[in-house]
Amino acid sequence: MVRPARLAPGARVAIVAPAGPVAEDRLQAGLDILRGWDLDPVVAPHVLATHPEFGYLAGHDADRAADLQNAWCDPAVDAVLCARGGYGAQRMVDLLDWTAMRAAGPKVFVGFSDVTVLHTAIATRLGLVTLYGPAAAGVDFVKSERAREHLRATLFDPESVRVIHAAPGGRALVPGRARGVTLGGCLSLIGSDLGTPHAGRPARGGLLMLEDVGEQPYRIDRMLTQLLRSGWLDGVAGIALGSWDRCGPYERLRPLLADRLGALGVPVVEEFGFGHCPDALTLPLGVGAELDAESGRLTLTEPALS
């Protein structure tokens, strides 16, 4: 994967909403933080829109796609940051002009949750490293200094975060070490993306990052089983598990994760500290790395950004 260039003071960053609607107060708080980093944030036209019939979408699919494409193709924009996740990226991803976006050259892309669909599409269509990290108008970004600082370091000084340590409580579900290229994101989006033009390659040889929110254990069981039955997990090198917020008590979920993933015979680290959780870490997708499950450490072979 090609690594986009790191940001420098004064860089222009575009804020887009490819999925769910955005709260204006959180957006303003996020913009203030970005300006405090000496960045120049510009808000896409439809970020504060709401679909007239489907209130879970930030406006019409075509408008959300146009915002992302126009931001990406603007030569003055150095990075595209998603304002939030929610739901809706699947509805607009096929409306993007990937030829035009490829011609525009590499840019930094940041988001998580539903934005998993775009991470995968950018990897598949553009061959770029992306950052699975806090949303610019998200609760964690606005309220968590640790989440902000890890993202800031990744954007401006990526050498300083080549070794990413799991959050307190992170430990080996299956011990061992593994090397591979990072990929993944939100479990439910990975599963629902299978069979689409942007689904990308299977996890073979990769270090898979998985997390989700608001899913009952039986649904997580179903999604992991789907990945197993489809062969998508065949040959995966190692797995890092992030947050499972509102997925039931973790003591009930842990045996399920061990049952579905333990038989793969690869290192698995749990509660790594990314995704839908306080102090969420920023993880690059598309870079070579080594995962040490017992020490809860992900070591990148090179900085996430060039």
DRENBA-512622 format. One record per atom (N, C-alpha, C): x, y, z; residue in three letters. Coordinates in steps of 0.1 Angstrom, whole numbers, padded with zeros to 4 digits, always signed. Each point is the difference from the previous one (the first is absolute). Example, Ala and Ser with C-alpha at 12.3 -4.5 7.8 and 13.67 -1.06 7.14 Angstrom:
! DRENBA-512622
+0132-0057+0078ALA;-0009+0012+0000ALA;+0009+0012+0000ALA;-0004+0011-0007SER;+0009+0011+0000SER;-0008+0011+0008SER;
This chain:
! DRENBA-512622
+0008-0012+0000MET;-0008+0012+0000MET;+0009+0013+0000MET;-0005+0010-0007VAL;+0007+0013+0000VAL;-0004+0007+0013VAL;+0011+0006+0006ARG;-0003+0008+0012ARG;-0001+0015-0004ARG;-0012+0006+0003PRO;-0001+0014-0002PRO;+0010+0008+0008PRO;+0002+0013-0003ALA;+0009+0008+0007ALA;-0006+0005+0013ALA;+0009+0001+0010ARG;-0005+0005+0013ARG;-0004+0014-0001ARG;-0007+0005+0010LEU;-0005+0014+0000LEU;+0011+0009+0006LEU;-0001+0013-0004ALA;+0009+0010+0006ALA;-0009+0011+0004ALA;+0005+0009+0009PRO;-0008+0011+0004PRO;-0005+0008-0012PRO;-0013+0004+0001GLY;-0006+0008-0011GLY;-0007-0009-0010GLY;+0001-0013+0001ALA;-0006-0009-0010ALA;-0015+0001+0000ALA;-0006+0000-0012ARG;-0014+0000-0001ARG;-0006-0013+0001ARG;-0010-0002+0009VAL;-0007-0013+0002VAL;-0015+0002-0003VAL;-0006-0009-0008ALA;-0014+0001-0003ALA;-0008-0009+0009ALA;-0011+0005+0005ILE;-0009-0008+0009ILE;-0012-0004-0008ILE;-0002-0014-0001VAL;-0011-0005-0007VAL;-0009-0009+0009VAL;-0012-0002-0004ALA;-0009-0009+0007ALA;-0006-0010-0010ALA;+0007-0011-0002PRO;-0004-0010-0010PRO;-0011-0010+0005PRO;-0004+0001+0013ALA;-0009-0009+0006ALA;-0011+0007+0007ALA;+0001+0000+0014GLY;-0011+0006+0008GLY;+0000+0014+0002GLY;-0011+0006+0005PRO;+0000+0015+0002PRO;+0008+0004+0011PRO;+0004+0013+0000VAL;+0010+0005+0009VAL;-0006+0011+0009VAL;+0003-0001+0013ALA;-0004+0011+0009ALA;+0008+0012-0001ALA;-0006+0012-0002GLU;+0007+0012-0003GLU;+0010+0004+0012GLU;-0004-0002+0012ASP;+0008+0004+0011ASP;+0013-0009+0001ASP;-0001-0013-0003ARG;+0011-0008+0000ARG;+0009+0003-0012ARG;-0006+0004-0011LEU;+0008+0004-0012LEU;+0009+0012+0003LEU;-0007+0010+0007GLN;+0008+0012+0003GLN;+0011-0003+0010GLN;-0003-0009+0010ALA;+0010-0003+0009ALA;+0012-0007-0007ALA;-0003-0009-0009GLY;+0011-0006-0008GLY;+0008+0009-0008GLY;-0007+0010-0006LEU;+0007+0010-0009LEU;+0009+0008+0009LEU;-0004+0004+0012ASP;+0008+0007+0009ASP;+0013-0007+0003ASP;-0001-0013+0003ILE;+0012-0009+0003ILE;+0009+0000-0012ILE;-0005-0002-0012LEU;+0008+0000-0012LEU;+0007+0013-0002LEU;-0007+0011+0002ARG;+0007+0013-0002ARG;+0010+0002+0011ARG;-0002-0006+0012GLY;+0010+0001+0010GLY;+0013-0008-0004GLY;-0001-0009-0009TRP;+0011-0008-0005TRP;+0007+0008-0012TRP;-0005+0012-0002ASP;+0005+0008-0011ASP;-0003-0006-0014ASP;-0012-0006-0001LEU;-0005-0005-0012LEU;-0010+0009-0005LEU;-0004-0001-0013ASP;-0010+0009-0006ASP;-0012-0009-0004ASP;-0009-0002+0009PRO;-0011-0009-0004PRO;-0011+0007-0008PRO;-0005-0007-0011VAL;-0011+0005-0008VAL;-0011-0010+0000VAL;-0012+0004+0002VAL;-0011-0009+0002VAL;-0008-0001-0014VAL;-0001-0013-0004ALA;-0008-0002-0012ALA;-0014+0005+0001ALA;-0006+0003-0012PRO;-0013+0006+0000PRO;-0011-0007+0007PRO;+0000-0013+0000HIS;-0012-0008+0005HIS;+0003-0007+0014HIS;+0010+0004+0007VAL;+0004-0006+0012VAL;-0011+0000+0011VAL;-0007+0011+0000LEU;-0011+0002+0010LEU;-0014-0003-0006LEU;+0000-0006-0011ALA;-0013-0004-0006ALA;-0006-0012+0006ALA;-0013-0002-0001THR;-0007-0012+0004THR;-0010-0004-0011THR;+0000-0013-0004HIS;-0009-0005-0010HIS;-0014+0003+0004HIS;-0009+0005-0010PRO;-0013+0003+0004PRO;-0009-0012+0004PRO;+0003-0012-0005GLU;-0007-0012+0004GLU;+0007-0009+0009GLU;+0013-0001-0002PHE;+0008-0010+0008PHE;+0009+0008+0009PHE;-0005+0003+0012GLY;+0007+0009+0009GLY;+0014-0005+0005GLY;+0003-0013-0003TYR;+0013-0005+0004TYR;+0011+0003-0010TYR;-0004+0007-0010LEU;+0010+0003-0011LEU;+0003+0015+0000LEU;+0013+0004-0002ALA;+0003+0014-0001ALA;-0003+0006-0014ALA;-0012+0000-0004GLY;-0004+0005-0013GLY;-0001-0011-0010GLY;-0002+0004-0012HIS;-0001-0010-0011HIS;+0013-0006-0004HIS;-0001-0013-0005ASP;+0012-0007-0003ASP;+0009+0007-0010ASP;-0006+0006-0010ALA;+0008+0007-0011ALA;+0007+0012+0006ALA;-0006+0007+0010ASP;+0006+0012+0006ASP;+0012-0005+0009ASP;-0002-0010+0007ARG;+0011-0005+0009ARG;+0012-0005-0009ARG;-0003-0007-0011ALA;+0010-0004-0009ALA;+0007+0012-0006ALA;-0007+0010-0004ALA;+0006+0012-0007ALA;+0009+0007+0010ALA;-0004+0001+0013ASP;+0008+0007+0010ASP;+0013-0007+0001ASP;+0000-0014+0001LEU;+0013-0007+0002LEU;+0008+0001-0013LEU;-0006-0002-0012GLN;+0008+0001-0012GLN;+0006+0014-0003GLN;-0008+0010+0003ASN;+0005+0014-0003ASN;+0011+0003+0010ASN;-0001-0004+0012ALA;+0011+0002+0010ALA;+0012-0007-0004ALA;-0001-0013-0004TRP;+0012-0008-0004TRP;+0006+0006-0013TRP;-0008+0005-0009CYS;+0006+0005-0013CYS;+0004+0015+0001CYS;-0002+0006+0011ASP;+0005+0014+0002ASP;+0015+0000+0003ASP;+0008+0006-0009PRO;+0015-0001+0002PRO;+0004+0008+0013PRO;-0008+0008+0005ALA;+0004+0008+0012ALA;-0003-0008+0013ALA;-0007-0011-0001VAL;-0003-0009+0012VAL;+0011-0010+0002VAL;+0005-0001+0012ASP;+0010-0010+0003ASP;-0005-0012+0007ASP;-0012+0001+0006ALA;-0005-0012+0008ALA;-0016+0002-0001ALA;-0006-0012+0001VAL;-0015-0001+0001VAL;-0003-0007+0013VAL;-0007+0007+0009LEU;-0004-0005+0013LEU;-0015-0002+0000LEU;-0004-0012+0005CYS;-0015-0002+0001CYS;-0005+0006+0013CYS;-0011+0006-0001ALA;-0006+0007+0012ALA;-0006-0011+0010ALA;-0005-0011-0005ARG;-0005-0010+0008ARG;-0003-0013-0008ARG;-0004-0010+0007GLY;-0004-0013-0007GLY;-0015+0000-0001GLY;-0006-0010+0006GLY;-0014-0002-0001GLY;-0004-0010-0010GLY;-0007+0003-0010TYR;-0003-0009-0011TYR;-0002+0008-0013TYR;+0005-0005-0011GLY;-0003+0006-0013GLY;+0011+0000-0010GLY;+0013-0004+0005ALA;+0011+0000-0010ALA;-0002-0010-0011ALA;-0007-0012+0004GLN;-0003-0010-0011GLN;-0009+0006-0011GLN;-0008+0009+0004ARG;-0010+0005-0010ARG;+0007+0010-0010ARG;+0011+0006+0004MET;+0006+0010-0009MET;+0013-0004-0006MET;+0006-0011+0004VAL;+0014-0004-0004VAL;+0000-0003-0015VAL;-0011-0005-0006ASP;+0000-0004-0014ASP;-0002+0013-0009ASP;-0003+0011+0006LEU;-0003+0012-0007LEU;+0013+0008-0002LEU;+0011-0004+0006LEU;+0013+0007-0001LEU;+0007-0002-0013LEU;+0006+0010-0006ASP;+0008-0002-0012ASP;+0014-0003+0004ASP;+0003-0013+0000TRP;+0013-0004+0005TRP;+0011+0003-0009TRP;-0003+0002-0013THR;+0011+0004-0010THR;+0004+0014+0003THR;-0010+0009+0003ALA;+0004+0014+0003ALA;+0007+0001+0014ALA;-0004-0008+0009MET;+0007+0000+0013MET;+0014-0005-0001MET;+0002-0011-0008ARG;+0014-0005-0002ARG;+0008+0011-0006ARG;-0005+0007-0010ALA;+0008+0010-0007ALA;+0003+0012+0010ALA;-0008+0002+0010ALA;+0003+0011+0009ALA;+0012-0003+0009ALA;+0004-0013+0001GLY;+0012-0003+0008GLY;-0004-0004+0014GLY;+0010-0005+0008PRO;-0003-0005+0014PRO;-0003+0012+0009PRO;-0009-0003+0010LYS;-0003+0009+0011LYS;-0002-0008+0012LYS;+0001+0006+0012VAL;-0003-0006+0012VAL;-0015-0001+0002VAL;-0004-0012+0004PHE;-0014-0002+0003PHE;-0002-0006+0014PHE;-0009+0006+0007VAL;-0002-0004+0014VAL;-0015-0003+0003VAL;-0003-0010+0007GLY;-0014-0003+0004GLY;-0001-0014+0006GLY;-0011-0004+0005PHE;-0002-0013+0006PHE;-0015-0004-0001PHE;-0003-0012+0006SER;-0013-0005+0000SER;-0006-0003-0014SER;-0011+0006-0004ASP;-0006-0002-0013ASP;+0010+0004-0011ASP;+0009+0009+0003VAL;+0010+0004-0010VAL;+0009-0011-0004VAL;+0000-0012+0007THR;+0007-0012-0004THR;-0002-0002-0015THR;-0012+0002-0005VAL;-0003-0003-0014VAL;+0009+0009-0009VAL;+0003+0012+0004LEU;+0008+0009-0008LEU;+0015-0003+0002LEU;+0004-0005+0012HIS;+0014-0004+0001HIS;+0003-0011-0010HIS;-0009-0010+0000THR;+0002-0012-0009THR;+0000+0005-0015THR;-0010+0008-0003ALA;+0000+0005-0014ALA;+0012+0008-0004ALA;+0005+0008+0009ILE;+0012+0008-0003ILE;+0012-0009-0002ILE;+0001-0010+0009ALA;+0011-0010-0002ALA;-0001-0007-0013ALA;-0013-0005-0004THR;-0002-0008-0012THR;+0002+0009-0012THR;-0006+0012-0001ARG;+0000+0008-0012ARG;+0012+0009-0001ARG;+0006+0005+0011LEU;+0010+0009-0001LEU;+0014-0005+0006LEU;-0001-0011+0007GLY;+0013-0006+0005GLY;+0006+0009+0011GLY;-0007+0006+0008LEU;+0005+0010+0010LEU;-0001-0005+0014LEU;+0009+0003+0009VAL;-0001-0001+0014VAL;-0010+0010+0005VAL;-0009-0004+0009THR;-0009+0008+0007THR;+0001-0001+0015THR;-0007+0009+0007LEU;+0001+0000+0015LEU;-0014-0003+0006LEU;+0000-0011+0007TYR;-0013-0003+0007TYR;+0001+0007+0014TYR;-0006+0012+0000GLY;+0001+0008+0012GLY;-0012+0008+0003GLY;+0001+0008+0011PRO;-0012+0008+0004PRO;-0006+0009-0010PRO;-0013+0001+0000ALA;-0007+0010-0009ALA;+0001+0014+0005ALA;+0001+0009-0009ALA;+0003+0014+0003ALA;-0011+0007+0008ALA;-0013-0006+0000ALA;-0010+0006+0008ALA;-0006-0011+0009ALA;+0009-0010+0003GLY;-0004-0011+0009GLY;+0002+0004+0015GLY;-0008-0007+0008VAL;+0001+0002+0015VAL;+0014-0003+0005VAL;+0007-0011-0005ASP;+0013-0003+0005ASP;+0010+0010-0004ASP;-0001+0006-0012PHE;+0010+0010-0005PHE;-0002+0013+0009PHE;-0012+0003+0002VAL;-0003+0013+0007VAL;+0004-0001+0015VAL;-0002-0012+0006LYS;+0001-0001+0015LYS;+0013-0007+0004LYS;+0006-0007-0008SER;+0012-0008+0004SER;+0013+0005-0005SER;+0008+0005+0010GLU;+0013+0006-0004GLU;+0009-0011-0005GLU;-0001-0012+0005ARG;+0009-0011-0005ARG;-0003-0004-0014ARG;-0013+0000-0004ALA;-0004-0003-0013ALA;+0005+0011-0010ALA;-0002+0012+0004ARG;+0005+0011-0008ARG;+0015+0000-0002ARG;+0007-0002+0011GLU;+0015+0001-0001GLU;+0005-0012-0008GLU;-0006-0012+0000HIS;+0005-0011-0008HIS;-0002+0003-0015HIS;-0012+0006-0003LEU;-0003+0003-0014LEU;+0010+0011-0004LEU;+0001+0011+0008ARG;+0009+0011-0003ARG;+0014-0005-0003ARG;+0005-0009+0008ALA;+0014-0005-0002ALA;+0001-0008-0013ALA;-0010-0008-0003THR;+0000-0008-0012THR;+0000+0009-0012THR;-0008+0011+0000LEU;-0001+0010-0011LEU;+0013+0008-0002LEU;+0006+0005+0011PHE;+0011+0009-0001PHE;+0014-0007+0002PHE;+0001-0010+0008ASP;+0013-0006+0004ASP;-0002-0015+0001ASP;-0003-0006-0012PRO;-0003-0014+0000PRO;+0011-0009+0005PRO;+0013+0004+0000GLU;+0011-0008+0006GLU;-0002-0002+0015GLU;-0006+0009+0006SER;-0002-0001+0015SER;-0010-0010+0004SER;-0008-0005-0009VAL;-0010-0010+0003VAL;+0001-0013-0008VAL;+0012-0003-0003ARG;+0003-0013-0008ARG;-0003-0012+0009ARG;+0001+0002+0013VAL;-0003-0011+0010VAL;-0013+0004+0007VAL;-0010-0007-0002ILE;-0014+0003+0005ILE;-0003-0010+0011ILE;-0001+0004+0012HIS;-0003-0008+0012HIS;-0015-0001+0002HIS;-0004-0012+0004ALA;-0014-0002+0003ALA;-0004+0008+0012ALA;-0013+0003+0001ALA;-0005+0008+0012ALA;+0002-0009+0013ALA;+0000+0006+0011PRO;+0000-0008+0013PRO;-0011-0010-0001PRO;+0004-0013+0004GLY;-0010-0011-0001GLY;+0002-0008-0013GLY;+0007+0005-0009GLY;+0003-0008-0012GLY;+0008-0012+0003GLY;-0003-0011-0005ARG;+0007-0013+0003ARG;-0002-0010-0011ARG;+0007-0011+0001ALA;+0000-0010-0011ALA;-0013-0009+0003ALA;-0008-0001-0010LEU;-0011-0010+0000LEU;+0006-0013-0005LEU;+0009+0001-0010VAL;+0009-0011-0005VAL;+0014+0005-0001VAL;+0009-0005+0007PRO;+0014+0005+0000PRO;+0007-0002-0013PRO;+0011+0008-0002GLY;+0008-0002-0011GLY;+0004+0013-0007GLY;+0008-0001-0011ARG;+0004+0012-0008ARG;-0003-0003-0014ARG;-0003+0010-0008ALA;-0003-0001-0014ALA;+0003+0012-0008ALA;+0004-0001-0012ARG;+0003+0011-0009ARG;-0010+0000-0012ARG;-0003+0012-0004GLY;-0009+0001-0012GLY;-0003+0014-0003GLY;-0010+0002-0008VAL;-0004+0014-0004VAL;-0014+0002+0007VAL;-0001+0012+0007THR;-0012+0003+0007THR;-0012+0002-0009THR;-0012-0004+0004LEU;-0012+0002-0007LEU;-0012-0002+0010LEU;-0012+0003-0004GLY;-0011-0002+0008GLY;-0008+0012+0004GLY;-0006+0000+0012GLY;-0009+0011+0004GLY;-0012-0006+0008GLY;-0011+0005-0004CYS;-0013-0004+0007CYS;-0005-0013-0006CYS;-0002-0010+0009LEU;-0003-0014-0004LEU;-0013+0000-0009LEU;-0010+0007+0005SER;-0013-0001-0008SER;+0001+0005-0014SER;+0009+0010-0002LEU;+0002+0006-0013LEU;+0009-0009-0009LEU;+0009-0007+0006ILE;+0009-0009-0007ILE;-0009-0011-0006ILE;-0009-0006+0009GLY;-0009-0010-0004GLY;-0009+0004-0011GLY;-0006+0011+0002SER;-0011+0005-0010SER;+0007+0004-0013SER;+0013+0003+0000ASP;+0006+0004-0013ASP;+0005-0012-0008ASP;-0001-0012+0005LEU;+0005-0012-0008LEU;-0009-0001-0012LEU;+0006-0003-0012GLY;-0007-0002-0012GLY;-0002+0013-0008GLY;+0004+0012+0005THR;-0002+0012-0007THR;+0013+0004-0007THR;-0001+0009-0010PRO;+0012+0003-0008PRO;+0012+0006+0008PRO;-0003+0005+0012HIS;+0011+0006+0008HIS;+0004-0008+0012HIS;-0004-0013+0000ALA;+0003-0008+0012ALA;+0014-0002+0003ALA;+0009+0001-0011GLY;+0014-0002+0002GLY;+0004-0014+0002GLY;+0012-0002+0003ARG;+0005-0014+0001ARG;-0003-0006+0013ARG;+0000-0013+0001PRO;-0002-0007+0013PRO;+0011+0004+0010PRO;-0001-0005+0012ALA;+0009+0004+0011ALA;+0013-0008+0000ALA;+0002-0009-0010ARG;+0012-0009-0001ARG;+0013+0009+0001ARG;+0008-0004+0010GLY;+0013+0006+0002GLY;-0001+0014+0007GLY;-0012+0003+0004GLY;-0002+0013+0006GLY;-0001+0000+0015GLY;+0002+0012+0006LEU;-0003+0002+0015LEU;-0014+0007+0000LEU;-0010-0007+0005LEU;-0014+0004-0001LEU;-0004+0008+0013LEU;-0005+0012-0002MET;-0005+0008+0011MET;-0015-0001+0000MET;-0006-0004+0011LEU;-0015-0002+0000LEU;-0005+0007+0013LEU;-0012+0007-0002GLU;-0007+0005+0011GLU;-0015+0003-0005GLU;-0009+0003+0010ASP;-0013+0003-0004ASP;-0007+0007+0011ASP;-0013+0004-0002VAL;-0008+0007+0010VAL;-0014-0004-0002VAL;-0007-0002+0012GLY;-0014-0002+0000GLY;-0005-0013-0006GLY;+0008-0010+0000GLU;-0004-0013-0006GLU;+0000-0011+0011GLU;-0011-0007+0001GLN;-0002-0011+0010GLN;+0010-0011-0004GLN;+0004-0008+0011PRO;+0009-0011-0003PRO;-0004-0009-0011PRO;-0012-0004-0001TYR;-0004-0009-0010TYR;+0002+0006-0014TYR;-0001+0013-0001ARG;+0002+0006-0013ARG;+0015+0000-0004ARG;+0008+0003+0011ILE;+0015-0001-0002ILE;+0004-0014-0004ILE;-0006-0010+0006ASP;+0002-0014-0003ASP;-0003-0002-0015ASP;-0012+0005-0004ARG;-0004-0002-0014ARG;+0010+0006-0010ARG;+0004+0013+0003MET;+0009+0007-0009MET;+0014-0007-0001MET;+0005-0004+0012LEU;+0013-0007+0000LEU;-0001-0014-0008LEU;-0011-0007+0003THR;-0003-0012-0007THR;+0000+0002-0015THR;-0007+0010-0004GLN;+0000+0003-0015GLN;+0014+0002-0006GLN;+0008+0008+0008LEU;+0014+0002-0005LEU;+0007-0014-0001LEU;-0002-0008+0010LEU;+0007-0013+0000LEU;-0006-0009-0011LEU;-0013-0001-0002ARG;-0006-0009-0010ARG;+0004+0005-0014ARG;+0001+0013-0002SER;+0003+0005-0013SER;+0014-0002-0004SER;+0009-0003+0009GLY;+0014-0002-0002GLY;+0008+0013+0000GLY;-0007+0011+0004TRP;+0006+0013+0000TRP;+0011+0001+0011TRP;-0001-0008+0011LEU;+0010+0000+0010LEU;+0011-0010-0002LEU;-0001-0008-0011ASP;+0011-0010-0002ASP;+0013+0006-0002ASP;+0010-0004+0008GLY;+0014+0005-0001GLY;+0003+0013+0006GLY;-0010+0005+0008VAL;+0003+0012+0007VAL;+0012-0002+0010VAL;+0008+0010+0001ALA;+0013-0002+0008ALA;-0002+0003+0015ALA;-0009+0009+0003GLY;-0002+0004+0014GLY;-0012+0009+0001GLY;-0005+0002+0012ILE;-0012+0008+0002ILE;+0001+0009+0012ILE;-0004+0012-0001ALA;-0001+0010+0011ALA;-0014+0003+0002ALA;-0006-0001+0012LEU;-0014+0003+0002LEU;-0001+0013+0008LEU;-0008+0008-0005GLY;-0002+0013+0007GLY;-0012+0000+0009GLY;-0008+0010-0001SER;-0011+0002+0010SER;-0013-0007-0005SER;-0008-0004+0010TRP;-0013-0006-0003TRP;-0011+0007+0008TRP;+0000+0013-0001ASP;-0009+0008+0007ASP;-0015-0004-0002ASP;-0008-0001+0010ARG;-0014-0003+0000ARG;-0002-0014-0008ARG;+0009-0009+0002CYS;-0001-0013-0006CYS;-0002-0011+0011CYS;-0005+0005+0011GLY;-0003-0010+0012GLY;+0013+0000+0009GLY;-0002-0006+0011PRO;+0012-0001+0009PRO;+0012-0007-0006PRO;+0012+0006+0001TYR;+0011-0006-0007TYR;+0003-0014+0005TYR;-0003-0003+0013GLU;+0003-0014+0004GLU;-0009-0010-0007GLU;-0011+0004-0006ARG;-0008-0009-0008ARG;+0005-0001-0014ARG;+0006+0012-0005LEU;+0004+0000-0014LEU;+0014-0006-0001LEU;+0008+0000+0010ARG;+0014-0005-0001ARG;+0000-0015-0004ARG;-0008-0009+0006PRO;+0000-0014-0004PRO;-0004-0002-0015PRO;-0009+0009-0005LEU;-0004-0001-0014LEU;+0011+0003-0009LEU;+0008+0011+0003LEU;+0011+0004-0008LEU;+0011-0011+0000LEU;+0002-0006+0012ALA;+0010-0011+0000ALA;-0005-0012-0008ALA;-0013-0003+0001ASP;-0005-0011-0008ASP;+0001+0002-0015ASP;-0004+0011-0005ARG;+0000+0003-0014ARG;+0014+0002-0006ARG;+0009+0007+0008LEU;+0013+0004-0005LEU;+0011-0009+0004LEU;-0001-0006+0012GLY;+0011-0008+0005GLY;+0004-0012-0009GLY;-0010-0005-0007ALA;+0003-0012-0008ALA;+0008+0004-0012ALA;+0002+0013-0003LEU;+0008+0004-0011LEU;+0015-0003+0002LEU;+0004-0001+0013GLY;+0013-0003+0003GLY;+0010+0011-0002GLY;-0005+0013+0001VAL;+0009+0011-0001VAL;-0001+0009+0012VAL;+0010+0009+0002PRO;-0001+0008+0012PRO;-0012+0010-0001PRO;-0006+0001+0012VAL;-0012+0009+0001VAL;+0002+0008+0013VAL;+0000+0014-0001VAL;+0001+0008+0012VAL;-0014+0007+0001VAL;-0005+0001+0012GLU;-0013+0005+0003GLU;+0001+0013+0008GLU;-0011+0008-0001GLU;-0001+0013+0006GLU;+0012+0009-0003GLU;+0003+0001-0013PHE;+0012+0008-0004PHE;-0002+0015+0002PHE;-0013+0004-0001GLY;-0002+0014+0002GLY;-0002+0009-0012GLY;-0007-0005-0010PHE;-0004+0008-0012PHE;-0014-0003-0003PHE;-0006+0010-0007GLY;-0014-0002-0004GLY;-0009+0009+0008GLY;-0011-0006+0005HIS;-0011+0008+0007HIS;+0003-0001+0015HIS;+0010+0007+0004CYS;+0004+0000+0014CYS;+0007+0013+0004CYS;+0000+0003+0013PRO;+0007+0012+0005PRO;+0015-0002-0004PRO;+0007+0011-0003ASP;+0014+0001-0002ASP;+0004-0009-0012ASP;-0008-0001-0010ALA;+0002-0009-0011ALA;+0013+0003-0007ALA;+0008-0010-0003LEU;+0012+0001-0008LEU;-0002+0002-0015LEU;+0009+0006-0007THR;+0000+0001-0014THR;+0008-0012-0006THR;-0005-0008-0008LEU;+0007-0011-0006LEU;+0001+0002-0015LEU;+0012-0001-0006PRO;+0001+0001-0015PRO;-0004-0014-0006PRO;-0007+0001-0011LEU;-0004-0012-0008LEU;+0008+0000-0013LEU;+0007-0011-0003GLY;+0007-0001-0012GLY;+0015+0000+0002GLY;+0005-0001+0012VAL;+0015+0001+0003VAL;+0004-0013+0006VAL;+0013-0004-0003GLY;+0006-0012+0006GLY;+0002+0002+0015GLY;-0002-0010+0008ALA;+0001+0001+0014ALA;+0003-0014+0006ALA;+0004+0000+0013GLU;+0001-0012+0008GLU;-0009+0002+0012GLU;-0008-0010+0002LEU;-0009+0000+0012LEU;+0005-0010+0010LEU;+0002+0005+0013ASP;+0004-0008+0011ASP;-0011-0001+0009ASP;-0008-0011+0000ALA;-0012-0001+0008ALA;+0003+0001+0015ALA;+0011-0007+0005GLU;+0002+0000+0014GLU;+0004+0013+0006GLU;+0007+0008-0007SER;+0004+0013+0005SER;-0010+0011-0004SER;-0010-0004-0009GLY;-0010+0010-0004GLY;+0007+0011-0008GLY;+0008-0003-0010ARG;+0007+0010-0008ARG;-0001-0003-0015ARG;-0002+0011-0007LEU;+0000+0000-0015LEU;+0011+0009-0004LEU;+0010-0006-0007THR;+0012+0008-0004THR;+0000+0001-0016THR;-0001+0012-0004LEU;-0001+0003-0015LEU;+0014-0001-0006LEU;+0001-0006-0012THR;+0013-0001-0006THR;+0005+0013-0006THR;-0009+0010-0002GLU;+0003+0013-0004GLU;-0011+0009+0005GLU;+0003+0013+0001PRO;-0011+0009+0004PRO;-0012+0000-0009PRO;-0011+0003+0006ALA;-0013-0001-0007ALA;-0001+0010-0012ALA;+0006+0011+0002LEU;+0001+0010-0010LEU;+0014+0004-0005LEU;+0002+0004-0012SER;+0013+0002-0005SER;+0005+0014+0004SER;
